[in-house]
Amino acid sequence: MYVRDAKNREEVWLLDHIEAMGLDDTAFRSRDYVVAIDEESGEKAGFGRIRIHKPDDADDVCELTSIGVLEEWRGQGVGAHVVERLVEYAGDEGFETVYTLTGSGDYLRQFGFSRLEESALPAVLQERLADKREGVDPDAVPLAIDVGGFEMPERLRDAFKEANEPDSGDGGEESPEDFGIDPDTATYKYDTGRR
């Protein structure tokens, strides 16, 4: 299992899973996401993103958002490693603090995220928190972490190393849908023999 940057051709897969999980897809760009991949099968197991807000009147702000793990991969450290990769990315981009707005704060606290007072949030995130509460996550609360304070629990690191491929039977092969193609309505320049 490893975590890598998302590829443009994974937009449809990401959007489908974001919608299915009821996650926030505001300002969607696939290049902002990372994807957890099973090394043996190539199957995608989870994803997440960093959203960089660039307000005109303040410093840029880094937000961790849209973390999702496919149900059959949960409990194997996938989400933890997606979060780790995103926090590392934020540090590489020069951010000292990463914010998140979530109703799932207990999960993130194990890595060192801590609750903030809403008044301590940058203005752009105060507005975003209000929108998020009205939309996809009515229980959202603000959390933050100093990039250097991220801690990966050893049990999650071990679980990720030993993550087992779920028995899905699809072999991880890419399908036309991975590229945004509907095979039932697509036309082909050459006869592929598919009917």
C-alpha positions as a LaTeX table, in Angstrom:
\begin{tabular}{lrrr}
\hline
Residue & $x$ (\AA) & $y$ (\AA) & $z$ (\AA) \\
\hline
Met1 & 0.00 & 0.00 & 0.00 \\
Tyr2 & 1.26 & 3.48 & $-0.85$ \\
Val3 & $-0.09$ & 7.02 & $-1.25$ \\
Arg4 & 0.58 & 9.06 & $-4.39$ \\
Asp5 & $-0.69$ & 12.20 & $-6.10$ \\
Ala6 & $-3.98$ & 11.75 & $-7.96$ \\
Lys7 & $-3.92$ & 11.65 & $-11.74$ \\
Asn8 & $-6.23$ & 13.66 & $-14.00$ \\
Arg9 & $-7.80$ & 10.47 & $-15.32$ \\
Glu10 & $-8.99$ & 9.69 & $-11.77$ \\
Glu11 & $-11.36$ & 12.68 & $-11.65$ \\
Val12 & $-14.45$ & 10.58 & $-12.35$ \\
Trp13 & $-13.47$ & 7.99 & $-9.73$ \\
Leu14 & $-12.81$ & 10.72 & $-7.16$ \\
Leu15 & $-16.02$ & 12.61 & $-7.85$ \\
Asp16 & $-18.07$ & 9.40 & $-7.72$ \\
His17 & $-16.64$ & 8.45 & $-4.31$ \\
Ile18 & $-16.82$ & 11.99 & $-2.93$ \\
Glu19 & $-20.52$ & 12.06 & $-3.82$ \\
Ala20 & $-21.18$ & 8.54 & $-2.51$ \\
Met21 & $-19.53$ & 9.40 & 0.83 \\
Gly22 & $-21.27$ & 12.77 & 1.09 \\
Leu23 & $-17.98$ & 14.68 & 1.21 \\
Asp24 & $-17.27$ & 18.27 & 0.27 \\
Asp25 & $-16.22$ & 18.73 & $-3.36$ \\
Thr26 & $-15.99$ & 22.54 & $-3.30$ \\
Ala27 & $-13.46$ & 23.89 & $-5.83$ \\
Phe28 & $-12.66$ & 20.36 & $-7.06$ \\
Arg29 & $-9.31$ & 19.86 & $-8.79$ \\
Ser30 & $-7.94$ & 16.34 & $-9.03$ \\
Arg31 & $-4.36$ & 17.60 & $-8.73$ \\
Asp32 & $-5.10$ & 18.67 & $-5.13$ \\
Tyr33 & $-5.81$ & 15.06 & $-4.12$ \\
Val34 & $-3.73$ & 12.09 & $-3.11$ \\
Val35 & $-4.87$ & 8.49 & $-3.57$ \\
Ala36 & $-3.95$ & 5.39 & $-1.55$ \\
Ile37 & $-3.17$ & 2.45 & $-3.84$ \\
Asp38 & $-2.73$ & $-1.26$ & $-3.15$ \\
Glu39 & 0.67 & $-2.16$ & $-4.62$ \\
Glu40 & $-0.25$ & $-5.66$ & $-5.77$ \\
Ser41 & $-3.64$ & $-5.06$ & $-7.39$ \\
Gly42 & $-3.43$ & $-1.35$ & $-8.21$ \\
Glu43 & $-6.83$ & $-0.92$ & $-6.53$ \\
Lys44 & $-7.63$ & 2.51 & $-5.10$ \\
Ala45 & $-8.39$ & 2.40 & $-1.36$ \\
Gly46 & $-8.76$ & 6.01 & $-0.22$ \\
Phe47 & $-8.12$ & 9.65 & $-0.98$ \\
Gly48 & $-7.91$ & 13.16 & 0.47 \\
Arg49 & $-6.94$ & 16.67 & $-0.41$ \\
Ile50 & $-5.30$ & 19.86 & 0.71 \\
Arg51 & $-7.14$ & 23.02 & $-0.24$ \\
Ile52 & $-5.10$ & 26.20 & $-0.23$ \\
His53 & $-7.15$ & 29.35 & 0.32 \\
Lys54 & $-5.61$ & 32.57 & $-1.01$ \\
Pro55 & $-7.53$ & 35.48 & 0.49 \\
Asp56 & $-6.72$ & 38.93 & $-0.91$ \\
Asp57 & $-6.28$ & 40.51 & 2.51 \\
Ala58 & $-4.45$ & 37.80 & 4.47 \\
Asp59 & $-1.84$ & 35.05 & 4.31 \\
Asp60 & $-2.63$ & 31.83 & 2.47 \\
Val61 & $-4.39$ & 29.17 & 4.56 \\
Cys62 & $-4.07$ & 25.39 & 4.23 \\
Glu63 & $-7.13$ & 23.21 & 4.81 \\
Leu64 & $-7.26$ & 19.41 & 4.99 \\
Thr65 & $-10.57$ & 18.24 & 3.52 \\
Ser66 & $-12.45$ & 15.45 & 1.71 \\
Ile67 & $-10.71$ & 12.49 & 3.35 \\
Gly68 & $-12.38$ & 9.24 & 2.33 \\
Val69 & $-11.58$ & 5.53 & 2.62 \\
Leu70 & $-13.54$ & 2.91 & 0.73 \\
Glu71 & $-15.53$ & 0.81 & 3.16 \\
Glu72 & $-13.71$ & $-2.44$ & 2.43 \\
Trp73 & $-10.36$ & $-0.79$ & 3.25 \\
Arg74 & $-11.32$ & 0.85 & 6.55 \\
Gly75 & $-9.46$ & $-0.10$ & 9.72 \\
Gln76 & $-6.21$ & $-0.74$ & 7.83 \\
Gly77 & $-4.46$ & 2.61 & 8.32 \\
Val78 & $-5.32$ & 3.94 & 4.86 \\
Gly79 & $-6.89$ & 7.19 & 6.10 \\
Ala80 & $-4.01$ & 7.77 & 8.49 \\
His81 & $-1.47$ & 7.61 & 5.70 \\
Val82 & $-3.54$ & 9.85 & 3.45 \\
Val83 & $-3.62$ & 12.44 & 6.26 \\
Glu84 & 0.13 & 12.01 & 6.87 \\
Arg85 & 0.94 & 12.56 & 3.19 \\
Leu86 & $-1.23$ & 15.69 & 3.06 \\
Val87 & 0.30 & 17.20 & 6.19 \\
Glu88 & 3.78 & 16.51 & 4.76 \\
Tyr89 & 2.72 & 18.18 & 1.51 \\
Ala90 & 1.51 & 21.24 & 3.43 \\
Gly91 & 4.89 & 21.46 & 5.19 \\
Asp92 & 6.69 & 21.16 & 1.84 \\
Glu93 & 4.58 & 24.08 & 0.59 \\
Gly94 & 5.75 & 26.22 & 3.53 \\
Phe95 & 2.69 & 26.01 & 5.77 \\
Glu96 & 3.28 & 25.74 & 9.50 \\
Thr97 & $-0.36$ & 25.02 & 10.38 \\
Val98 & $-2.98$ & 22.82 & 8.74 \\
Tyr99 & $-6.64$ & 23.43 & 9.53 \\
Thr100 & $-9.61$ & 21.13 & 9.09 \\
Leu101 & $-13.34$ & 21.55 & 9.57 \\
Thr102 & $-14.95$ & 18.23 & 10.44 \\
Gly103 & $-17.48$ & 16.41 & 12.54 \\
Ser104 & $-14.97$ & 13.53 & 12.80 \\
Gly105 & $-12.54$ & 15.27 & 15.13 \\
Asp106 & $-11.90$ & 12.25 & 17.36 \\
Tyr107 & $-10.19$ & 10.45 & 14.48 \\
Leu108 & $-7.83$ & 13.35 & 13.75 \\
Arg109 & $-6.96$ & 14.02 & 17.41 \\
Gln110 & $-4.90$ & 10.81 & 17.49 \\
Phe111 & $-2.43$ & 12.48 & 15.09 \\
Gly112 & $-2.08$ & 15.67 & 17.12 \\
Phe113 & $-4.92$ & 17.81 & 15.75 \\
Ser114 & $-6.55$ & 19.93 & 18.45 \\
Arg115 & $-9.83$ & 21.80 & 18.68 \\
Leu116 & $-9.82$ & 25.55 & 18.07 \\
Glu117 & $-12.21$ & 28.26 & 19.05 \\
Glu118 & $-14.04$ & 29.48 & 15.96 \\
Ser119 & $-12.77$ & 33.00 & 16.62 \\
Ala120 & $-9.19$ & 31.70 & 16.25 \\
Leu121 & $-9.83$ & 30.54 & 12.68 \\
Pro122 & $-8.63$ & 32.65 & 9.77 \\
Ala123 & $-11.56$ & 34.62 & 8.34 \\
Val124 & $-11.72$ & 32.56 & 5.15 \\
Leu125 & $-12.22$ & 29.40 & 7.22 \\
Gln126 & $-14.84$ & 31.01 & 9.47 \\
Glu127 & $-16.93$ & 31.57 & 6.34 \\
Arg128 & $-16.17$ & 28.05 & 5.12 \\
Leu129 & $-17.19$ & 26.54 & 8.48 \\
Ala130 & $-20.58$ & 28.25 & 8.28 \\
Asp131 & $-21.07$ & 26.95 & 4.71 \\
Lys132 & $-19.99$ & 23.45 & 5.66 \\
Arg133 & $-22.40$ & 23.35 & 8.61 \\
Glu134 & $-25.23$ & 24.42 & 6.30 \\
Gly135 & $-24.25$ & 21.79 & 3.74 \\
Val136 & $-22.38$ & 18.50 & 4.06 \\
Asp137 & $-21.35$ & 18.48 & 7.74 \\
Pro138 & $-23.70$ & 20.13 & 10.27 \\
Asp139 & $-21.48$ & 18.91 & 13.15 \\
Ala140 & $-18.24$ & 20.40 & 11.77 \\
Val141 & $-15.82$ & 21.92 & 14.28 \\
Pro142 & $-12.45$ & 23.58 & 13.63 \\
Leu143 & $-9.24$ & 21.66 & 14.32 \\
Ala144 & $-5.62$ & 22.49 & 13.59 \\
Ile145 & $-2.17$ & 20.96 & 13.80 \\
Asp146 & 1.34 & 22.37 & 13.61 \\
Val147 & 2.94 & 20.50 & 10.71 \\
Gly148 & 5.87 & 19.37 & 12.88 \\
Gly149 & 3.49 & 18.03 & 15.53 \\
Phe150 & 1.96 & 15.26 & 13.41 \\
Glu151 & 2.30 & 11.84 & 15.06 \\
Met152 & 1.46 & 8.54 & 13.41 \\
Pro153 & 0.34 & 5.90 & 15.91 \\
Glu154 & 2.49 & 2.81 & 15.41 \\
Arg155 & $-0.58$ & 0.54 & 15.22 \\
Leu156 & $-1.79$ & 2.48 & 12.16 \\
Arg157 & 1.63 & 2.36 & 10.50 \\
Asp158 & 1.72 & $-1.41$ & 11.02 \\
Ala159 & $-1.87$ & $-1.85$ & 9.77 \\
Phe160 & $-1.03$ & 0.07 & 6.59 \\
Lys161 & 2.05 & $-2.07$ & 5.91 \\
Glu162 & $-0.08$ & $-5.18$ & 6.24 \\
Ala163 & $-3.21$ & $-3.88$ & 4.49 \\
Asn164 & $-4.95$ & $-6.69$ & 2.70 \\
Glu165 & $-6.66$ & $-6.35$ & $-0.62$ \\
Pro166 & $-10.39$ & $-6.81$ & $-0.25$ \\
Asp167 & $-11.89$ & $-9.62$ & $-2.28$ \\
Ser168 & $-13.53$ & $-7.49$ & $-4.95$ \\
Gly169 & $-12.74$ & $-9.66$ & $-7.93$ \\
Asp170 & $-11.98$ & $-6.74$ & $-10.25$ \\
Gly171 & $-8.20$ & $-7.26$ & $-10.27$ \\
Gly172 & $-7.50$ & $-3.51$ & $-10.23$ \\
Glu173 & $-7.62$ & $-3.29$ & $-14.02$ \\
Glu174 & $-8.42$ & 0.13 & $-15.44$ \\
Ser175 & $-11.80$ & 0.42 & $-17.06$ \\
Pro176 & $-13.22$ & 2.95 & $-19.54$ \\
Glu177 & $-15.03$ & 4.56 & $-16.59$ \\
Asp178 & $-11.62$ & 5.39 & $-15.02$ \\
Phe179 & $-11.11$ & 7.73 & $-17.98$ \\
Gly180 & $-14.62$ & 9.23 & $-17.89$ \\
Ile181 & $-15.89$ & 7.12 & $-20.79$ \\
Asp182 & $-19.34$ & 5.55 & $-20.76$ \\
Pro183 & $-18.80$ & 2.31 & $-22.71$ \\
Asp184 & $-22.51$ & 2.03 & $-23.51$ \\
Thr185 & $-22.67$ & 5.33 & $-25.39$ \\
Ala186 & $-19.08$ & 5.77 & $-26.63$ \\
Thr187 & $-18.28$ & 5.57 & $-30.31$ \\
Tyr188 & $-14.96$ & 4.27 & $-31.50$ \\
Lys189 & $-12.93$ & 5.41 & $-34.47$ \\
Tyr190 & $-11.88$ & 1.84 & $-35.09$ \\
Asp191 & $-13.87$ & $-1.33$ & $-34.69$ \\
Thr192 & $-12.78$ & $-2.76$ & $-31.37$ \\
Gly193 & $-14.94$ & $-5.84$ & $-31.64$ \\
Arg194 & $-16.93$ & $-4.69$ & $-28.62$ \\
Arg195 & $-20.68$ & $-4.72$ & $-29.02$ \\
\hline
\end{tabular}
